[in-house]
Amino acid sequence: MKNVPIAAGKSSFGLVDTQALREALEPMEGLVILDAACGAGNYTLALARWAGLHSRIYAVDLWEEGVFELRRRIGDAGLSHVQAHVADLSQGTTLAQESVDLCLAATVIHDLVADGKVEGMLKALARTLKKEGRLAVVEFEKKPGPPGPPEALRLSPEALSTLVRPFGFSLTEIRPVGEALYLAIFAKV
């Protein structure tokens, strides 16, 4: 099978404190939201519920099997405001420039660093986010696991901020969103 990401089929969603994540991402009603590297869409479906029918949710991943599963789940749930696409965000995006209000990248940045593809994705997200748009990154705390990847692959909030800042983002908040996870929110400046 081609285009299978390192963590294909694994999701951190079951480890996340969904109430804490939802509160941190508010407001979402009526926004255009991108779930970057959505996998099979556990975060996507939560975003769709939280943001409501007046929002537009785009879910993108290069893992075809995951996106096809997400499309099935979207259809079963009757979520007409959600679209799932197969694409490698490290190669860019077909979404219009400055068209997205909020982008969620959940436990994927460390994998892209390991693959050497993080710059391409961060360029794509910077291009796609509106001015003052928010980039919300969920990552595993920099400590031994399990759960999650080996400690050597994990990004501390400081390392994440150093990685993201050159692409036009400013850190606005860091908060825990589970026993092993943190959320860093960046504003596009």
Backbone as a printed PyTorch tensor [residue, N CA C, xyz], in Angstrom:
tensor([[[  0.8530,  -1.1790,   0.0000],
         [  0.0000,   0.0000,   0.0000],
         [  0.8960,   1.2380,   0.0000]],

        [[  0.6240,   2.2200,  -0.8570],
         [  1.4270,   3.4300,  -0.9170],
         [  0.8610,   4.4990,   0.0160]],

        [[  1.6960,   5.4890,   0.3110],
         [  1.2830,   6.6360,   1.1230],
         [  0.6840,   6.2390,   2.4680]],

        [[  1.3880,   5.4090,   3.1860],
         [  0.9450,   5.0290,   4.5110],
         [  1.8350,   5.7550,   5.5250]],

        [[  1.2520,   6.6850,   6.2860],
         [  2.0340,   7.4120,   7.2760],
         [  2.5430,   6.5010,   8.3900]],

        [[  3.5390,   6.9750,   9.1190],
         [  4.1490,   6.2160,  10.2120],
         [  3.0940,   5.6810,  11.1760]],

        [[  2.1710,   6.5190,  11.5810],
         [  1.2000,   6.1530,  12.6210],
         [ -0.1730,   5.8220,  12.0630]],

        [[ -0.2500,   5.4070,  10.8090],
         [ -1.5430,   5.0970,  10.1980],
         [ -2.3180,   4.1030,  11.0440]],

        [[ -3.5860,   4.4130,  11.2870],
         [ -4.4480,   3.5320,  12.0460],
         [ -4.4010,   3.7550,  13.5460]],

        [[ -3.4520,   4.5610,  14.0090],
         [ -3.3710,   4.8710,  15.4380],
         [ -3.9920,   6.2470,  15.6510]],

        [[ -4.6680,   6.4320,  16.7640],
         [ -5.2630,   7.7270,  17.0700],
         [ -5.0460,   8.0460,  18.5360]],

        [[ -4.7150,   9.2950,  18.7980],
         [ -4.5550,   9.7560,  20.1770],
         [ -5.8790,  10.2280,  20.7630]],

        [[ -6.9430,  10.1810,  19.9730],
         [ -8.2150,  10.7480,  20.4100],
         [ -8.7140,  10.1360,  21.7180]],

        [[ -8.5250,   8.8510,  21.9080],
         [ -8.9640,   8.1970,  23.1280],
         [ -8.1920,   8.6290,  24.3650]],

        [[ -7.0590,   9.2900,  24.1640],
         [ -6.2320,   9.7680,  25.2780],
         [ -6.5100,  11.2190,  25.6340]],

        [[ -7.2390,  11.9120,  24.7690],
         [ -7.4220,  13.3480,  24.9450],
         [ -8.6140,  13.6320,  25.8550]],

        [[ -8.4780,  14.6630,  26.6570],
         [ -9.5930,  15.1740,  27.4570],
         [-10.4110,  16.0420,  26.5000]],

        [[-11.4870,  15.4750,  25.9700],
         [-12.2390,  16.1640,  24.9160],
         [-12.8500,  17.4660,  25.4090]],

        [[-13.2590,  17.5130,  26.6520],
         [-13.8240,  18.7610,  27.1860],
         [-12.7680,  19.8580,  27.2190]],

        [[-11.5640,  19.5340,  27.6660],
         [-10.4760,  20.5210,  27.7070],
         [-10.1060,  20.9760,  26.2970]],

        [[-10.0710,  20.0350,  25.3500],
         [ -9.7440,  20.3900,  23.9600],
         [-10.8200,  21.2930,  23.3860]],

        [[-12.0640,  20.9240,  23.5740],
         [-13.1660,  21.7290,  23.0390],
         [-13.1350,  23.1490,  23.6050]],

        [[-12.9690,  23.2730,  24.8940],
         [-12.9170,  24.6030,  25.5170],
         [-11.7680,  25.4390,  24.9620]],

        [[-10.6300,  24.8140,  24.7270],
         [ -9.4680,  25.5400,  24.2140],
         [ -9.6690,  26.0030,  22.7760]],

        [[-10.4410,  25.2530,  22.0000],
         [-10.6440,  25.5810,  20.5880],
         [-11.7940,  26.5570,  20.3530]],

        [[-12.6370,  26.7840,  21.3480],
         [-13.7560,  27.7140,  21.1940],
         [-13.2390,  29.1220,  20.9040]],

        [[-13.9880,  29.9210,  20.1470],
         [-15.2390,  29.6020,  19.4730],
         [-14.9840,  28.8730,  18.1550]],

        [[-15.9090,  28.0050,  17.7700],
         [-15.7900,  27.2600,  16.5190],
         [-17.0010,  27.4220,  15.6120]],

        [[-18.1330,  27.8160,  16.1620],
         [-19.3710,  27.9300,  15.3790],
         [-19.1590,  28.8060,  14.1500]],

        [[-19.5100,  28.2870,  12.9830],
         [-19.4480,  29.0510,  11.7460],
         [-18.0650,  29.1850,  11.1310]],

        [[-17.0540,  28.5340,  11.7100],
         [-15.6890,  28.6620,  11.1850],
         [-15.4120,  27.6590,  10.0740]],

        [[-14.3820,  27.9630,   9.2960],
         [-13.8110,  27.0050,   8.3560],
         [-12.6430,  26.3560,   9.0960]],

        [[-12.7050,  25.0280,   9.2400],
         [-11.7440,  24.2920,  10.0550],
         [-11.0870,  23.2140,   9.2050]],

        [[ -9.7870,  23.0650,   9.3750],
         [ -9.0210,  22.0250,   8.6930],
         [ -8.4670,  21.0670,   9.7360]],

        [[ -8.7640,  19.7840,   9.5830],
         [ -8.1380,  18.7380,  10.3810],
         [ -7.0070,  18.1820,   9.5320]],

        [[ -5.7920,  18.6210,   9.8320],
         [ -4.6120,  18.2520,   9.0480],
         [ -4.0980,  16.8930,   9.5050]],

        [[ -3.9360,  15.9780,   8.5680],
         [ -3.5130,  14.6090,   8.8540],
         [ -4.5610,  13.9360,   9.7370]],

        [[ -5.7730,  13.8770,   9.2170],
         [ -6.9590,  13.4590,   9.9660],
         [ -7.0500,  11.9750,  10.2530]],

        [[ -6.2930,  11.1500,   9.5470],
         [ -6.4170,   9.7060,   9.7360],
         [ -7.8260,   9.2550,   9.4180]],

        [[ -8.3970,   8.4160,  10.2750],
         [ -9.7680,   7.9160,  10.0730],
         [-10.8070,   8.8740,  10.6410]],

        [[-10.3720,  10.0170,  11.1680],
         [-11.2980,  11.1010,  11.4580],
         [-11.9150,  11.1960,  12.8350]],

        [[-11.3080,  10.6330,  13.8530],
         [-11.8890,  10.7590,  15.1910],
         [-11.9710,  12.2170,  15.6340]],

        [[-10.9040,  12.9830,  15.4100],
         [-10.9350,  14.4070,  15.7420],
         [-11.8860,  15.1530,  14.8070]],

        [[-11.9050,  14.7770,  13.5340],
         [-12.7790,  15.4280,  12.5530],
         [-14.2360,  15.3700,  12.9800]],

        [[-14.6830,  14.1980,  13.3660],
         [-16.0790,  14.0240,  13.7500],
         [-16.4100,  14.8170,  15.0110]],

        [[-15.4690,  14.8940,  15.9410],
         [-15.6810,  15.7270,  17.1320],
         [-15.7670,  17.1960,  16.7420]],

        [[-14.8610,  17.6610,  15.8910],
         [-14.9010,  19.0520,  15.4260],
         [-16.2320,  19.3580,  14.7520]],

        [[-16.7350,  18.4210,  13.9520],
         [-18.0070,  18.6240,  13.2560],
         [-19.1580,  18.8040,  14.2400]],

        [[-19.1560,  18.0260,  15.3100],
         [-20.2110,  18.1650,  16.3400],
         [-20.0540,  19.4870,  17.0860]],

        [[-18.8290,  19.8100,  17.4750],
         [-18.5810,  20.9990,  18.2820],
         [-18.8380,  22.2890,  17.5090]],

        [[-18.4800,  22.3140,  16.2390],
         [-18.5780,  23.5440,  15.4560],
         [-19.9710,  23.7560,  14.8770]],

        [[-20.7440,  22.7050,  14.7290],
         [-22.1090,  22.8390,  14.2490],
         [-22.2250,  22.8770,  12.7320]],

        [[-23.4670,  22.8590,  12.2860],
         [-23.7650,  22.7580,  10.8570],
         [-23.4430,  24.0120,  10.0590]],

        [[-23.2270,  25.1350,  10.7330],
         [-22.9080,  26.3740,  10.0110],
         [-21.4120,  26.5310,   9.7880]],

        [[-20.6710,  25.5190,  10.1460],
         [-19.2280,  25.5260,   9.9160],
         [-18.9270,  24.7190,   8.6510]],

        [[-17.6870,  24.7590,   8.2500],
         [-17.2170,  23.9300,   7.1300],
         [-15.9590,  23.2410,   7.6430]],

        [[-15.9440,  21.9090,   7.5890],
         [-14.8130,  21.1310,   8.0790],
         [-14.1630,  20.4230,   6.8910]],

        [[-12.8530,  20.6180,   6.7400],
         [-12.0580,  19.8890,   5.7560],
         [-11.1390,  18.9490,   6.5180]],

        [[-11.0990,  17.6980,   6.1080],
         [-10.2300,  16.6980,   6.7140],
         [ -9.3170,  16.1660,   5.6120]],

        [[ -8.0220,  16.2260,   5.8610],
         [ -7.0570,  15.8530,   4.8210],
         [ -6.0160,  14.9010,   5.4020]],

        [[ -5.7240,  13.8490,   4.6500],
         [ -4.6690,  12.9160,   5.0270],
         [ -4.1720,  12.2170,   3.7700]],

        [[ -2.9340,  11.7630,   3.7820],
         [ -2.4220,  11.0240,   2.6240],
         [ -2.7330,   9.5370,   2.7310]],

        [[ -3.2510,   9.1020,   3.8590],
         [ -3.6010,   7.6970,   4.0820],
         [ -4.9840,   7.4230,   3.4940]],

        [[ -5.0000,   6.8700,   2.2890],
         [ -6.2500,   6.6530,   1.5500],
         [ -7.2610,   5.8190,   2.3340]],

        [[ -6.8210,   4.7330,   2.9220],
         [ -7.7270,   3.8460,   3.6500],
         [ -8.4270,   4.6020,   4.7870]],

        [[ -7.6830,   5.4310,   5.5070],
         [ -8.2630,   6.2170,   6.5930],
         [ -9.2840,   7.2220,   6.0900]],

        [[ -8.9570,   7.9110,   5.0010],
         [ -9.8750,   8.9000,   4.4360],
         [-11.1410,   8.2210,   3.9150]],

        [[-11.0030,   7.0550,   3.2890],
         [-12.1850,   6.3400,   2.8060],
         [-13.0740,   5.9190,   3.9790]],

        [[-12.4630,   5.4820,   5.0820],
         [-13.2320,   5.1420,   6.2760],
         [-13.9370,   6.3800,   6.8270]],

        [[-13.2360,   7.5090,   6.8620],
         [-13.8400,   8.7520,   7.3360],
         [-15.0130,   9.1600,   6.4450]],

        [[-14.8680,   9.0380,   5.1490],
         [-15.9780,   9.3750,   4.2490],
         [-17.2090,   8.5320,   4.5550]],

        [[-16.9930,   7.2480,   4.8450],
         [-18.1080,   6.3770,   5.2060],
         [-18.7660,   6.8780,   6.4920]],

        [[-17.9550,   7.2200,   7.4740],
         [-18.4740,   7.7050,   8.7600],
         [-19.2190,   9.0330,   8.5900]],

        [[-18.7100,   9.9010,   7.7330],
         [-19.3760,  11.1860,   7.4540],
         [-20.7540,  10.9330,   6.8430]],

        [[-20.7940,  10.0260,   5.8680],
         [-22.0690,   9.6860,   5.2290],
         [-23.0540,   9.0730,   6.2040]],

        [[-22.5740,   8.1490,   7.0260],
         [-23.4470,   7.4980,   8.0080],
         [-24.0310,   8.5100,   8.9880]],

        [[-23.2470,   9.5370,   9.3260],
         [-23.6990,  10.5420,  10.2920],
         [-24.4620,  11.6890,   9.6320]],

        [[-24.5200,  11.7120,   8.2960],
         [-25.2320,  12.7750,   7.5880],
         [-24.6030,  14.1470,   7.7700]],

        [[-23.2880,  14.1940,   7.8020],
         [-22.5700,  15.4560,   8.0390],
         [-22.2280,  16.1420,   6.7100]],

        [[-23.1580,  16.8930,   6.1840],
         [-22.9750,  17.5310,   4.8860],
         [-21.9580,  18.6720,   4.9280]],

        [[-21.5870,  19.1320,   6.1040],
         [-20.6300,  20.2410,   6.2230],
         [-19.1860,  19.7640,   6.3830]],

        [[-18.9520,  18.4620,   6.1850],
         [-17.6130,  17.8770,   6.3300],
         [-17.1890,  17.2540,   5.0050]],

        [[-15.9610,  17.5500,   4.5910],
         [-15.3920,  16.9510,   3.3880],
         [-14.0520,  16.3280,   3.7380]],

        [[-13.8140,  15.1180,   3.2620],
         [-12.5490,  14.4190,   3.5000],
         [-11.8240,  14.2340,   2.1750]],

        [[-10.5310,  14.5530,   2.1770],
         [ -9.7250,  14.4980,   0.9540],
         [ -8.4240,  13.7490,   1.1920]],

        [[ -8.0110,  12.9910,   0.1880],
         [ -6.7020,  12.3460,   0.2110],
         [ -5.7050,  13.3350,  -0.3920]],

        [[ -4.7160,  13.7200,   0.3900],
         [ -3.6630,  14.6260,  -0.0840],
         [ -2.5000,  14.5910,   0.8910]],

        [[ -1.3310,  14.8450,   0.3730],
         [ -0.1210,  14.9570,   1.1810],
         [  0.1070,  16.4310,   1.4740]],

        [[ -0.2600,  16.8730,   2.6760],
         [ -0.1420,  18.2850,   3.0290],
         [  1.2960,  18.7890,   2.9870]],

        [[  2.2620,  17.8960,   3.0630],
         [  3.6500,  18.3530,   2.9730],
         [  3.9770,  18.8290,   1.5610]],

        [[  3.0820,  18.5030,   0.6190],
         [  3.2510,  18.9490,  -0.7680],
         [  2.3460,  20.1340,  -1.1000]],

        [[  1.6260,  20.6400,  -0.0980],
         [  0.7290,  21.7770,  -0.3140],
         [ -0.7150,  21.3590,  -0.1560]],

        [[ -1.6090,  22.2910,  -0.4700],
         [ -3.0420,  22.0410,  -0.3520],
         [ -3.7700,  22.7730,  -1.4720]],

        [[ -4.9090,  22.2310,  -1.8560],
         [ -5.7160,  22.8860,  -2.8880],
         [ -6.7190,  23.8560,  -2.2730]],

        [[ -6.7630,  23.9530,  -0.9540],
         [ -7.6460,  24.9330,  -0.3210],
         [ -7.1520,  26.3340,  -0.6540]],

        [[ -8.0770,  27.2500,  -0.7770],
         [ -7.7290,  28.6270,  -1.1520],
         [ -6.8270,  29.2710,  -0.0980]],

        [[ -5.9910,  30.1750,  -0.5660],
         [ -5.1120,  30.9120,   0.3250],
         [ -5.9450,  31.7070,   1.3300]],

        [[ -5.5190,  31.6830,   2.5790],
         [ -6.1700,  32.4040,   3.6730],
         [ -7.6770,  32.1250,   3.7290]],

        [[ -8.0350,  30.8380,   3.6730],
         [ -9.4460,  30.4370,   3.6840],
         [ -9.8670,  29.6980,   4.9480]],

        [[ -8.9280,  29.3690,   5.8130],
         [ -9.2140,  28.5500,   6.9910],
         [ -9.0360,  29.3890,   8.2540]],

        [[-10.0080,  29.2600,   9.1740],
         [ -9.9570,  29.9810,  10.4470],
         [ -9.1650,  29.2340,  11.5120]],

        [[ -9.2910,  27.9140,  11.5150],
         [ -8.6930,  27.0830,  12.5560],
         [ -8.1730,  25.8080,  11.9270]],

        [[ -6.9460,  25.4620,  12.2480],
         [ -6.3700,  24.2030,  11.7860],
         [ -5.9590,  23.3920,  13.0000]],

        [[ -6.3720,  22.1410,  13.0420],
         [ -5.9670,  21.2170,  14.0880],
         [ -4.9850,  20.2220,  13.4960]],

        [[ -3.8330,  20.0970,  14.1290],
         [ -2.8290,  19.0930,  13.7670],
         [ -2.5990,  18.2540,  15.0210]],

        [[ -3.2850,  17.1340,  15.1110],
         [ -3.2660,  16.3210,  16.3230],
         [ -2.2610,  15.1820,  16.2160]],

        [[ -1.2770,  15.2230,  17.0500],
         [ -0.2030,  14.2300,  17.1850],
         [  0.3590,  13.7840,  15.8340]],

        [[  0.7060,  14.7800,  15.0070],
         [  1.2660,  14.4880,  13.6960],
         [  2.5890,  15.2090,  13.4450]],

        [[  2.7930,  16.3440,  14.0860],
         [  3.9930,  17.1400,  13.7970],
         [  5.2580,  16.3360,  14.0760]],

        [[  5.2980,  15.5970,  15.1750],
         [  6.5030,  14.8140,  15.4860],
         [  6.7910,  13.7780,  14.4000]],

        [[  5.7430,  13.1840,  13.8170],
         [  5.9390,  12.2260,  12.7230],
         [  6.4960,  12.9090,  11.4830]],

        [[  6.0150,  14.1040,  11.1850],
         [  6.4990,  14.8390,  10.0200],
         [  7.9490,  15.2850,  10.2040]],

        [[  8.3230,  15.6040,  11.4230],
         [  9.7270,  15.9120,  11.7080],
         [ 10.5710,  14.6710,  11.4140]],

        [[ 10.1270,  13.5120,  11.9050],
         [ 10.8590,  12.2620,  11.6870],
         [ 10.9680,  11.9110,  10.2030]],

        [[  9.9230,  12.2440,   9.4270],
         [  9.8990,  11.9730,   7.9810],
         [ 10.6050,  13.0470,   7.1520]],

        [[ 10.9710,  14.1540,   7.7860],
         [ 11.5850,  15.2610,   7.0430],
         [ 10.5840,  16.0280,   6.1990]],

        [[  9.3080,  15.9870,   6.5660],
         [  8.2620,  16.6300,   5.7680],
         [  7.5650,  17.7720,   6.4840]],

        [[  8.0450,  18.1550,   7.6510],
         [  7.3310,  19.1430,   8.4580],
         [  7.3270,  20.5300,   7.8180]],

        [[  8.4240,  20.9180,   7.1620],
         [  8.4720,  22.2580,   6.5490],
         [  7.3960,  22.4210,   5.4940]],

        [[  7.2110,  21.4220,   4.6440],
         [  6.1940,  21.4980,   3.6050],
         [  4.8030,  21.6620,   4.1790]],

        [[  4.5020,  20.9010,   5.2380],
         [  3.1790,  21.0130,   5.8360],
         [  2.9980,  22.3670,   6.5040]],

        [[  3.9950,  22.8460,   7.2280],
         [  3.8570,  24.1370,   7.8990],
         [  3.7200,  25.2790,   6.8890]],

        [[  4.3980,  25.1820,   5.7560],
         [  4.2150,  26.1820,   4.6880],
         [  2.7810,  26.1490,   4.1660]],

        [[  2.2560,  24.9410,   3.9510],
         [  0.8860,  24.7950,   3.4470],
         [ -0.1150,  25.3630,   4.4450]],

        [[  0.0810,  25.0840,   5.7250],
         [ -0.8520,  25.5790,   6.7370],
         [ -0.7690,  27.0950,   6.8630]],

        [[  0.4300,  27.6440,   6.7970],
         [  0.5930,  29.1010,   6.8720],
         [ -0.0920,  29.7740,   5.6840]],

        [[ -0.0090,  29.1730,   4.5140],
         [ -0.6430,  29.7250,   3.3180],
         [ -2.1700,  29.6580,   3.4250]],

        [[ -2.6790,  28.5930,   3.9960],
         [ -4.1110,  28.3270,   4.0300],
         [ -4.8290,  29.0700,   5.1520]],

        [[ -4.1590,  29.2920,   6.2700],
         [ -4.8050,  29.9740,   7.3940],
         [ -4.9780,  31.4600,   7.1290]],

        [[ -6.1070,  31.9890,   7.5720],
         [ -6.3560,  33.4280,   7.4860],
         [ -5.4250,  34.1620,   8.4500]],

        [[ -5.2190,  35.4420,   8.2000],
         [ -4.5120,  36.2620,   9.1770],
         [ -5.3040,  36.1940,  10.4700]],

        [[ -4.6250,  36.0600,  11.5670],
         [ -5.2300,  35.8660,  12.8900],
         [ -5.8480,  34.4690,  13.0370]],

        [[ -5.7000,  33.6260,  12.0230],
         [ -6.1790,  32.2540,  12.1450],
         [ -5.3730,  31.5130,  13.1960]],

        [[ -5.9390,  30.3990,  13.6710],
         [ -5.2850,  29.6540,  14.7430],
         [ -4.8190,  28.2770,  14.2610]],

        [[ -3.6050,  27.9490,  14.6500],
         [ -3.0500,  26.6140,  14.4510],
         [ -3.0190,  25.9510,  15.8220]],

        [[ -3.7960,  24.8810,  15.9880],
         [ -3.8730,  24.1550,  17.2480],
         [ -3.1520,  22.8210,  17.0760]],

        [[ -2.1160,  22.6240,  17.8740],
         [ -1.2730,  21.4370,  17.7500],
         [ -1.3680,  20.6120,  19.0320]],

        [[ -1.8000,  19.3710,  18.8930],
         [ -1.7960,  18.4290,  20.0120],
         [ -0.5470,  17.5700,  19.8570]],

        [[  0.2330,  17.4780,  20.9180],
         [  1.4380,  16.6510,  20.9110],
         [  1.5790,  15.9150,  22.2330]],

        [[  2.3530,  14.8460,  22.2030],
         [  2.6700,  14.1050,  23.4190],
         [  3.7190,  14.8650,  24.2190]],

        [[  3.5420,  14.8830,  25.5370],
         [  4.5260,  15.5220,  26.3970],
         [  5.8790,  14.8430,  26.2130]],

        [[  6.9290,  15.6070,  26.3930],
         [  8.2970,  15.1040,  26.2100],
         [  8.6910,  14.3200,  27.4680]],

        [[  8.2140,  13.0880,  27.5290],
         [  8.5320,  12.1880,  28.6340],
         [  8.3900,  10.7600,  28.1170]],

        [[  8.9460,   9.7960,  28.8280],
         [  8.8440,   8.4120,  28.3580],
         [  7.3910,   7.9510,  28.2810]],

        [[  7.1030,   7.1060,  27.3090],
         [  5.7810,   6.5220,  27.1670],
         [  5.8150,   5.0870,  27.6370]],

        [[  4.8500,   4.2910,  27.3440],
         [  3.6640,   4.6180,  26.5950],
         [  2.6660,   5.4260,  27.4160]],

        [[  1.6540,   5.9450,  26.7790],
         [  1.3230,   5.8490,  25.3620],
         [  2.1570,   6.8090,  24.5270]],

        [[  2.0570,   6.6180,  23.2240],
         [  2.6930,   7.5280,  22.2870],
         [  4.0240,   7.0260,  21.7610]],

        [[  4.6460,   7.8900,  20.9760],
         [  5.9140,   7.5270,  20.3420],
         [  7.0490,   7.5120,  21.3620]],

        [[  8.2080,   7.0090,  20.9680],
         [  9.3740,   7.0580,  21.8540],
         [  9.6900,   8.5040,  22.2480]],

        [[ 10.2420,   8.6760,  23.4300],
         [ 10.5270,  10.0150,  23.9420],
         [ 11.4060,  10.8180,  22.9820]],

        [[ 12.3290,  10.1760,  22.3060],
         [ 13.2320,  10.8780,  21.3880],
         [ 12.4930,  11.5670,  20.2480]],

        [[ 11.3200,  11.0600,  19.8620],
         [ 10.5370,  11.6540,  18.7700],
         [  9.6110,  12.7640,  19.2410]],

        [[  9.3490,  12.8240,  20.5280],
         [  8.3870,  13.7870,  21.0580],
         [  8.9640,  15.1980,  21.0450]],

        [[  8.0550,  16.1690,  20.9550],
         [  8.4440,  17.5760,  20.9140],
         [  7.9810,  18.2830,  22.1820]],

        [[  8.9020,  18.9270,  22.8510],
         [  8.5140,  19.7590,  23.9840],
         [  7.7890,  20.9840,  23.4430]],

        [[  7.0180,  21.6770,  24.2620],
         [  6.3770,  22.9040,  23.7930],
         [  7.3840,  23.9200,  23.2500]],

        [[  8.5560,  23.9860,  23.8550],
         [  9.5890,  24.9220,  23.3950],
         [ 10.1120,  24.5260,  22.0190]],

        [[ 10.3750,  23.2310,  21.8270],
         [ 10.8590,  22.7560,  20.5280],
         [  9.7910,  22.9510,  19.4530]],

        [[  8.5320,  22.6920,  19.7940],
         [  7.4320,  22.8910,  18.8520],
         [  7.3350,  24.3590,  18.4540]],

        [[  7.3910,  25.2330,  19.4250],
         [  7.3080,  26.6740,  19.1480],
         [  8.4550,  27.1290,  18.2590]],

        [[  9.6530,  26.6450,  18.5340],
         [ 10.8250,  26.9860,  17.7220],
         [ 10.6430,  26.5050,  16.2880]],

        [[ 10.0180,  25.3600,  16.1190],
         [  9.7750,  24.7790,  14.7980],
         [  8.7340,  25.5680,  14.0100]],

        [[  7.6760,  26.0080,  14.6790],
         [  6.5240,  26.6290,  14.0300],
         [  6.7120,  28.1310,  13.7870]],

        [[  7.4010,  28.8080,  14.6780],
         [  7.5440,  30.2700,  14.6190],
         [  8.0310,  30.8030,  13.2650]],

        [[  9.0340,  30.2120,  12.6150],
         [  9.5120,  30.7620,  11.3410],
         [  8.4820,  30.7900,  10.2090]],

        [[  7.3680,  30.0980,  10.3890],
         [  6.3400,  30.0490,   9.3460],
         [  5.2460,  31.0900,   9.5740]],

        [[  5.5070,  32.0230,  10.4810],
         [  4.5820,  33.1340,  10.6880],
         [  3.5830,  32.9120,  11.8010]],

        [[  3.9440,  32.1070,  12.7930],
         [  3.0470,  31.8140,  13.8970],
         [  3.6380,  32.2860,  15.2180]],

        [[  2.7510,  32.7250,  16.0880],
         [  3.1370,  33.1650,  17.4250],
         [  2.3650,  32.3440,  18.4560]],

        [[  3.0780,  31.7920,  19.4140],
         [  2.4460,  30.9800,  20.4520],
         [  1.5450,  31.8460,  21.3220]],

        [[  0.3000,  31.4160,  21.5100],
         [ -0.6240,  32.1670,  22.3630],
         [ -1.0060,  31.4100,  23.6260]],

        [[ -0.9260,  30.0760,  23.5960],
         [ -1.3690,  29.3090,  24.7530],
         [ -0.8340,  27.8890,  24.6970]],

        [[ -0.5370,  27.3640,  25.8810],
         [ -0.2220,  25.9390,  26.0470],
         [ -1.0500,  25.4510,  27.2200]],

        [[ -1.6930,  24.3000,  27.0450],
         [ -2.4550,  23.7240,  28.1570],
         [ -2.4910,  22.2130,  28.0190]],

        [[ -2.6070,  21.5130,  29.1440],
         [ -2.7420,  20.0550,  29.0780],
         [ -4.1160,  19.6810,  28.5290]],

        [[ -4.1500,  18.6190,  27.7430],
         [ -5.4240,  18.1060,  27.2300],
         [ -5.4740,  16.5890,  27.4050]],

        [[ -4.9140,  16.1270,  28.4780],
         [ -4.8620,  14.7040,  28.7940],
         [ -3.6380,  14.4330,  29.6350]],

        [[ -3.5520,  13.2240,  30.1730],
         [ -2.4240,  12.8920,  31.0360],
         [ -1.0890,  12.9220,  30.2980]],

        [[ -1.0860,  12.6000,  29.0210],
         [  0.1650,  12.5390,  28.2620],
         [  0.2340,  13.5510,  27.1280]],

        [[ -0.8030,  14.4000,  26.9970],
         [ -0.9080,  15.2870,  25.8450],
         [ -0.9980,  16.7500,  26.2550]],

        [[ -0.4620,  17.6190,  25.3880],
         [ -0.6440,  19.0560,  25.5750],
         [ -1.1370,  19.6640,  24.2640]],

        [[ -1.7590,  20.8200,  24.3820],
         [ -2.2330,  21.5740,  23.2410],
         [ -1.4740,  22.8890,  23.2020]],

        [[ -0.9040,  23.2010,  22.0540],
         [ -0.2730,  24.5050,  21.8270],
         [ -1.0770,  25.2090,  20.7520]],

        [[ -1.4890,  26.4290,  21.0490],
         [ -2.2520,  27.2240,  20.0730],
         [ -1.3760,  28.3690,  19.6050]],

        [[ -1.2850,  28.4860,  18.2960],
         [ -0.5010,  29.5330,  17.6460],
         [ -1.4300,  30.4090,  16.8240]],

        [[ -1.1470,  31.7060,  16.7900],
         [ -1.8770,  32.6170,  15.9340],
         [ -1.0220,  32.9400,  14.7290]],

        [[ -1.6420,  33.0300,  13.5730],
         [ -0.9120,  33.4510,  12.3780],
         [ -0.7660,  34.9670,  12.4360]],

        [[  0.4740,  35.4230,  12.3300],
         [  0.7380,  36.8620,  12.4320],
         [  1.2390,  37.4100,  11.1180]]])
